[in-house]
Amino acid sequence: MSKTLRRWSGSPTSPTIFQKAPLSTMINTEVNGSFAGNSGATEARDNAAWLPPHLSFRHVNNLSVSIELLSIAHLIATHSTTLSTYTDCSPSTTCSRPHTITAKMPEITVKVKHMGKVYDVEVDTDSTGEELKMQLYSLTNVEPQNQKVLAKKMVKDDTSLSSLGLKSGATITLMGAPSADIIMDLPKERMKFSEDMTEAELAQQDGATPAGLQNTGNTCYANATLQTLRCIPELQEELLGYKPQIAQSGSSSSSLFSADQLAQHGIGGLGGGNDLTAALKDLYKQMGDTQQGFPPIMFLTTLRQKFPQFAERAKSGHGFAQQDAEEVWTQVVQTLHDSLKLPPGDGSGNFRSWVEKYMGGQYEVTTTCDDAPEEESTTAAETFHDLKCNINSEVNHLADGMRIALNEKLEKRSPTLDREATYTRTSRISRLPKHMPVHMIRFFWRRDTQKKAKILRKVTFQHEIDVTEFCTDELRKKLIPVRDRIREVRKEEEDVERSKKRQKRMKAEAEVEAVNEGKVRADEPMQKLKEKAEREKAKDGSSAGDAKKEKEDTEMGGTEEKHKTDDEIEKERAEKVLSLKKNVLEAVHEDMKKDSSANQTGLYELRALVTHQGSSADSGHYTAYVKKSATPGKPEDGKWWWFNDEKVQEVEAEKIETLAGGGETHSALILLYRAVELPKIEEANGFKA
């Protein structure tokens, strides 16, 4: 943008002519004497006249002028300035007082009408339409790109306001709706840039890459297990309130610091001897404060102290041996079961521990004798912390292996036959936990190689499973109505989404057709031009005939079909979805409502899994996949985090489909499912469920 200023020409006390000069000529912090054609104080005054309003100068020794910029913002914003007066304090050429140049700004006050309101706005007629729109934006919250300003004619961004001939009191009309996305309130928290954040603050931001775990030597089995367990939010919350156990007497660490003091620095496990739960708590806390690969040294040390089998040395003599991820999973969960006790009377029902509440299921086990059908069957209740998927030559899918595991054959002595007999042990689930691990039984002991060999067969699994067929008849009757109504809600929501996409596509096609209607290409053959003209004529005649017929039908029938708007249709669909969600909540059995930590739908969604690459449990490599959680208020994007020791990367959902096995590549070993929750309802009247 070219900016100019007016310069004095002639006598300093009797200016007669004004001359434009570029802004760059004026901007100097010191103006020295000896300019072209002049010198001394007269020259200094002459050149001071290049300055815009709100600038002052002072004569110094008749040779220089020191210039003070009193308003740099005004200097930058002014396009041109018309000087009107020059006040000389004395005809003397030596002066110690400041000389001031004043200017008359061409500003007027106009009235702006917008949505029934009238605003008084001071307008600089030397500015442009773009600057006027910015003024109106600050008053009305209508973004400049959404504004239509009428002042005798349409005001565009490059329109000079001086060309409009505006006078004080003139009326300008503004059209445009305020943006709903603009937040007028001040932010509650001060904005903080990533450069100013600590490593812990960066790690806790939404969408931040989670921390990996360093491999300290054949420890990938523990790394994968720890990353999978970490995705259970209820476990993280329970660990925050866990108090480390007091170490036994003789512990050197406890004689120096208390367990609470060590916990404050993230090493509470030291004060608890072999307290694996305290070590897990410290590890998860430290992982939450970084995005780098973290060494789980304290946890591994405590694990090896508590369970010596994990301290086995490698056959090569260097470091520790590789271990089975299923074994460390089982030991960690059992440790949590023993340490995370629930106090009675806190609303936990009959649950004794956190594991029992959130990961504990119950079986109803019936045992019958195949060799003596007349022998009375026995029924017993058992608890479990995971389901099994047995794999043999006939298993192709997850449900096949689970079905085999829940219907076992065993040999034991029959009191009726007084000999060994074959029994069928049938297990049916009477309580489904919120978090359900499923172990793929891929490893078995081979006597010839003295190793845990791996079953390489491909076994597919789903992102969502229905386990109602494995439940007792009583539980199935409670779950199926809820499950079926959830599927109805999903179907309706999918229909609504498809309809929105179809309407959007049709609207776009209609707009394109409207633009192209009547247009013909210059290179189109004459015959096609004639055919197009005939189609247009036939179309017009058909439209007229349809309109006439519609009018006749209306007169005869006395009624006219009323078409619904898109907003009305969308509102009806939203009301239908809301009604279906209410039906789901109404279908929940009273017994199920009392146990909020159980699965109330019969459906599970996959949240994490441990994979193994290789041919045996004691070799190869373990990794973990964890589904990304959604930012509050937003849907999940369906992507996953792949934890390969300290390396963490984002992968698409399609990658999970490749982990079914079928070779020595990565295959699923532990699947962690989470119960599909009941729908949440929010209405204008505040009702929420």
N, C-alpha and C positions, 0 to 999 in steps of 0.2 A: 504494500500500500504506500503510494507516494505522499509524503506529508510535507507541507510548505509553511513558511512563516513570512511575515511582512517585515521589511527592513526600512528604517528611516532613510530618507534621501534629502539632502539640503542642510540647512542650519539646524543644530540640535534644538534650538528654542523655537524655530519656526518651520516645522516639517511641512513639506508641500506635496511630495511625491512618495508613493509606496511601491516597493518592488518585491516580488516573490523571491524567496531563496530556499534552497533545500534544507531540510531539518538537520542533516548531518553536518552542515556548515556551522550550525548554531551550538551543537553540543560540545562544549569545551569547559573544562574545569578552571582554565586560566587563559585569558586573552591578552597576549602581549602587544605592546605598541609596535609601530612600524608596519602598518598594513598597506596594501597597494594604493598609492595616491594620497595617503593621509598619515599623520603621526600625532603622538601626544594624547592629551586628554580628550580633545575633540574627537579624535579617531576612536578612543575608548568608548565615548558615549555613542558614537555612530554604530560601532559594532555591538554594543550592548543592546541596541535596538533590534538585533536579531532574536532576542529572547522572547519566549511566550509569557503570558501573565503568570503571576505568583513567583517570579524570579527577581532577584535584586542584585546590584553590583556596587562595588565600592572602588573609588579611585585610590590608587596607591602610587605615590611618587611620580605622578603624571605619566607613568610608563606602562602600567598594567591594570587590569581589571580582574578582581577576584569574584567569581560568580558562585552564588549559593543556590543549589537546587532545592526549593522548598516543597515542591510537589512533583516528584518524578512520575507518579501515576498519571497526573494530569498531562504532563509532557508527552507521555507515550500515547495517551488516548486521543489527543487533539489532532485533527486532520489539518486544519488551517486556522489562523488567528488573525483578526483584524485589529491592529493597534489604533487606539483613538487619542490618547493623551500621553504627554511626556512631561514630567514635573522636574524642573531643574532647581535645586535648592539655592544655587548661587551662580552668577556668571563666572565666578573664579574657576580657574582650571585646576586648582588644588582643593580637594574636598575630602573630608573624613566621614561624612554622613552618607548613608545609602541613598541611591537614586531609585525610584520605583516606576515601573512601566505598568499601566493598567490597560485592560482590554474589555471590550463589550462583547459578551458571549451571546450568540443568536439563539437563546432558549425561549420556548413558549410553553404554556400549559394547555394541554388538550384533554378532552374527556374520552375515555375508552369504555365502551359498553360490552359487557360479556355476561351471558347467562343471567340477565336481570339485574346485574350490578353495574355501577358506574364508578370508574376510577379516575382520579385526577393524576395525570402523568406529565412530568416535565420532559419535553422533547428537545433535543438539539437538532435543529434543522440542517446542520452541516453533516449529520451522521447518515447512516444507511438503514435500510429495512432490516438487515440482520441485527444491528444493535438495538433497534426498537423491539424486535421480537424477544431478544434476551431480557429487556426491561419488563415486557409483559409476562414472560415466563416466571420471573421472580415474584410477580403479583398474583398470577392466576394458576400457576402450576401446569399450564398447558405448554408442552414441549414445543420448541420452535418448528420442528418438522411437522407438527400436527396443527399449526396455526394457519388461519386464513384471515388476513388483515385487510379491511376495506377502508380506504380513505380517498373517496372520489374514484379510485381505481384500485385494483389488486396490488398490494405492496409485496414485492419480491425481495429476496435477500440483497440484491445489488441495486435496488431502487434508492435513489438519492431523495431524502425527505424534502430537500429544498425544491425539488421538481413538483411536489404535491401542492405547493402554495398554501400550506397550513397557516392558520391564524390562531391566536390565543382564543380558547373557548370552543374550537372546532371539535366535532365528534368523530371518533374512529370506532368502527365495529370490529370486534374480534370473535371469530368462530373457531370452535375446537373444544374437545372435552379434556379435562385434566387427566393425567396419567395415573392409573391406580397403583403403579409400581413405585411411585415416588414416595418416600417416607419423609414426612414433614417433621416428625419428632427427632430430637437429638438422640444419637446412639447412647444406650445405657452404659456401654463399656467403651473405653478409649481404643481407637484403632491401633493395632500393633502390626508392624511389618515383619516379614519372616527374617529379615536381616537382624532385627532387634530381639528375636526370640532365642531362648536357650534350647539346647538339644532336647530336653524333656518337653518343653512347650511345643516344639515342632512335631515330636512323636505323638502328641495327644491331639493334633488337629484332625478334623474329619478328612478321610481319604488318605491319611499318611500311611506309608509303607510300614508294616509291622516289623519288629526286630526278628532276625534269624538267630540261630544258636550255632556256635562254633563247634566243629568236630575236634575233640581233644584226643582222638585215637580210638577208632571203632566205637564211637558213641552215637552214631546216626539212629540206632534203634531207640535210644532215650529221647533224642531231639524230636523225632517224628511223633512219639507218644506225647511229649510235653506240649507240642504245638497243637495237637488235636484236642487235648483236655482243656487247653486255654480258651477255646472258643465257647465254653459253657459259661454264660454270664452269671448264673446263680453261684457257680463255684468261685468265681472271682470275688463276688460280694461276700460270700461266707469266709473266705480266707482273710479278707481285710479285718475282720473282727476276731481272728484266731489269736490266742495268747500262747506263746511258746512254753513248752514244758520246762520245769526247773530241772537243771542237770543234776545228776547224781553227785554225791560228794566225791572229791578226788579229781574232778574235772578242772584242769588248769585254767580254762577260759572263764569258768564261773567264779573263780576266786578273784579275778581282776575286774570283771564287768558283770552287771546283772543282765538277765535275758531281755528285759525291756530296753536297756541301754544299747545292747547289740542290735535289737530289732529296729531302733530308730535309724541306724546306719545301714539297714538292709542286710545284716548278717546275723539275724536272730537265731538261725540254725546252729551257730557256734555255741550259743548259750544253752541249747537243749540237747547236747550230746548227739544222739542219733534221731532227733525229731525231724522226720522226713517232711511232715506237713509244714513246719516252720521254714524249712529250706525251700519248699515249693512256693510258699508265700513270698519269701524274699526274692526268689528268682523271677516270679511274675511281676513283682513291683519294679525290679530293675529293668526288665524287658519293656515295661510300659514307659520308661524314661529315655529310650534310645531307639534309633532306627538302624543301628549298626548290628553286626553279628556279636552276640554276647556269649562269653564262655561260662557254661553252667557248672563250674568247678565245685562250688560248695554243695550243690544238689547231688552231683555224682559221688562226691566224697561221703556224704551222709547216706546215700543209697547203698554204697558198698559196705559201709559200716553196719547198716541195719540188715542187709541181705548179702551175705558173703558170696553167694553164687555169682553176683555181678562183679566181683573182684577177681574172677578167674583170669590168669595171665594167658596171653597168646602163646600158641605152640612155638612160635618163632623166638619167644623170649623177650620180645620188644613190646611193651605196653600191655593193655588189657585185651581180652578176647571179645569178638563180636557176640552179641546176645540176641535173644528172641524178643521182638517188640511186644508180642502177646503176653509174655511172662512179666515184663516190667509194667505193662498196663494193669495186669491183674494185681500185682503187689502194691502199686500206687493207689489203686481204687480201694483195696482192702485196708491200706493204711489210713486213707481218708475216712473210711467207714468207722475205724476204731477211734480216730482222734476228733472228728467233727461231730461231737455229740450234741443232740438237741435237748435243751432243758424241758422238763414236763410243764405243761400249762401255758405254753407260748403259742397255742393255736396250731401246733404241729401234729395233732391227732395222736396216733399210737406209734409214730415214727421215732426211733431211738437215735438216728443219725441223719446227717445231710444226705449221704449216699442212699440210704434207705428211702428217703422222701423223694428225691429227684431222679435217681437211677435204679431204684429197687422195684422189681416186679414180683408178682406172686403167681405160682403155679398151683393148679389142682391136679395132682398126679394120681392116676388110676392104674393099678397093676393087676393083671389077670393071667391065669395059667393057661397056656395053649394046650398043654398035654392033659389037663384035667379041667374041662370047662365047668364042671360042677363045683369046683373049689371056689369059695367066696372071694370075690375081688376085694382089694383094699384101696382106700382113698386117703391121701395125705396132702397137706399144704406145705409148699416149699417156696423159698425166696430165691431170686436170681438177680444178678447185676448185668447180665448180657444174654443175648440169644446166640445160638450156634447155627452155622450153616455147614452141614456135613457134605463132603464132595466125593462122589464116586463116578463110575463110568456112565451113569444114567442122569446125572445132574447137569443141567444146562442153564438154569436160572436160579436166582436167589431163593425164591419161594420153594423150589424143589428141595434144596438142601435143608431149609428150615423145617419142612414137612418131615423129612427123614429124622432130623434131630429130635423132634417132638414125639416121634413114634419109634421107640427103641426096642430092640430085642435083647434079653439078658438071660443068663443061666444062673439058677439058684436052686437050693433044695426045696422040694415040695413036701409040706407036712401031710398032704393027702396021699401022695404016691410014695413017700418015704425014700425019695431019690432025687437026683438032679433033674430039673425040668426046665423047659423054655417058657419064659414069661414075656408078655408085651407090656411095656411101660408107656402109657399115653399121658402126655402133659398138655394141659390146656391153661391158657393165661386167664387169671381172675383179676389181675390188676396190671395196667399198662403204665410204665413210668413216663415222665416227660422226656427224658433223654435215654435213648435206647441204643447201646452199642451192639453190633452184630459181628461176630468173629467168623471169618471164613477159615474153616479147618483145612488149611493147605499143607501143613507139615505133619509128617508121621516118622516114627523111628524105624530106621533100617538097620537090622542086625549085621548085615554083611559089611556095610560101610561105617557102622557106628556113628551115624549122623542123622540129623533131622532132615529127611529129604522133602522136597516140595512137589505137590501135585500141580502140574502146569496147565491143567484143563481150563478152558475158557468158561467162566460162569458170569452171566450178565446180571446186572442189578439196575434198579430204577432210582430216579431222583425222588420219587414219591412211592411209598408202598402202603398197601391196605392189609392190616394184620387181623381183621375181624374173624377170618376163617380159623385162626389159631386160638381164639378165645373160648371161654366156657359159654354155654347156651345163655346163661343169665346175663353175662356181660355183653354178649353179642346183641341181645334184645335192646339193651340200653344204648349201644353205640350206633347201630345201623340207621335208625331214624335221623340222628344228627349227621352222620356221614352222607346220607342221601340228600339231605337238604343243603349241605355245604356244596355238593356238586351242582345242585340247581342254581345256587347263587353264582357259582363260577361260570356256568353256562350262560346265565343272563348277562353277567358282566362282560363275557367274551362277545356276546351278540351286540351289546351296546358299543363296545370298542370297534367291532367290525363295521357297525352302522355309521359311526363317526368317521371312520376312514373312508367309507364309501361315499358319504355325503361330501366330504372334503374333496375327494377325487372328482365327483360329478360336478361340483361347483367350479373347480379349476377347469374342467373340460368345457363347461358352459361358457366361462369367461373367454377361453381361447376361441370357441366357436363364434361368440358374439363379435370378437375382434376380426375374425377372418371372414365373417358373413358378408357376402356381396363383393368380396375382393377376388379378382382373377389375376392369374399370372400373365405376363406379357407374352410368354412363349407357349401359352396354352393353345391348342389347335382350335380353329373356328368351329368345328363340329361340337367340341366339348363346351364351347361358349354358348352355342345354341341350346344344347341339352341342359346346361345349368339354368339358362333363362326360362326354359319350359318348366323345369322343376320348381323354380321360384314362383312362376305363374300358377302352376297347379297347387302349390302349397298355399298361396294366397286364397285361391278359390275354395280349397278344402277347409281352410280356417274360417272363411266366411260361412260356408255351409254348416260347419260344426257349431259355430256361434248361433246360427239361426235355429238349428235343431235343438241346441241346449236351451234357447229361449222358449221354444215351443214346449219342450219337456217340462220346463219350470212352470209355464202357465198351466199346463194340464195337471201336473202333480201338485202344484201349490207349494212345493218345498224346493230348496236349493242346497246342494251338498256343500258343507262347510269344510274347508281344508285347514288342517292344523299347521301352525308354524313350527319351525325347527326347535325353537325354545320350548314350545308346549310338548312336543314329542319327547325331547330330552328330559323334561321335568317328569313326565309320566314314567319314563324308564327308570329314572332315579328313584321315584317313589316305589316302583315295583321291586327294585333291588333292595331298598330299605325294608320293605315288607317281607321279603324272603329272608333277610338277615334276622329279622325279629322271629320268624318261624324257626330258625335254627336255634336261637336261644331258648325259645319255648319248648323245644324238643329235648333239651338236656334234662336227664333224669335227676330227681332230687338227691339220690345217693351220690351221683357224680359231682353235683355242685358242692358237696361237702369236702371233696378231695381236689382242690384246685391244682395241686402239683402232679396230678395224674393226666394221662391222655384221655380227653373227653370226646374225641372224634373218631378214633380208630385208624387215623391216617398219620403217617410220618413223612417228613421231608429230610433229605440228606443234607447234612451240614459240614461234615468233615470225614476224611478217611486217611488211613495209613497204608502206604504201598510198599511192596518189596520187589527188588530186582535181583535175580539170581536163581540158583538151583537148590539152595539149602538155607535153613534158618540161621545157621552160624556163620554165614558168609553173605556176600552180596551187599546191597545197599537199601536203606529205608528212607522214604521221604513222606511228607504229609501234604494234603490239599485241604484248604479251609475256605468255605464260601464267604465272600465278602458281605459284611453286614451293611445295611442301608443307613444313610444319614437320617437322623430323625426328621420325619415329615416327608421323606422321599422314598420311592420304591427302589428295590434292589435292582442292580444292573445285570445280575445273573453271572457275574464273573467270579473267579476263584483266585486265592493266593496259593502259590506252590512254594512250600518250604523245603528247600534242598540244603540242609544244614544252615550255614550263614547266608546262603544265597536265597533271596526272596523275589519272586516275579509274579506278575499278573497273567492269568491264562483264561481262555474262553471256556464256557461250559462244555463245549464239544470235546475238550481234552479229557474230561471225566469219562466219557463214553469209551475211551481207548484203554481203560484200566481194568478190563474184565479178565485179563490173563490170556492164556493160550501159548505161552512161551516163557523165556527167561526175562522178558521185558517187565516193566513195572506192572504189577497186578495188585488189586485191592486185597488187603488183609484184614483191616478193622474198619467197619463202616459205622459212623456215628450219626444216628437219626434223631431228629427232634420232633415232638408232637406238633401236628398242624393245629393251630389255635382256633378258638371260636372267633367269629367276626366281631369287630368292635363297631359300635354304632354311635354316631354323633349327630344330634339334631339341633335345630335352632332353639328349641325350648330347653336345651342343656342336658337332655337325657343322654346318658352314655353307658354302654355295657361292654 
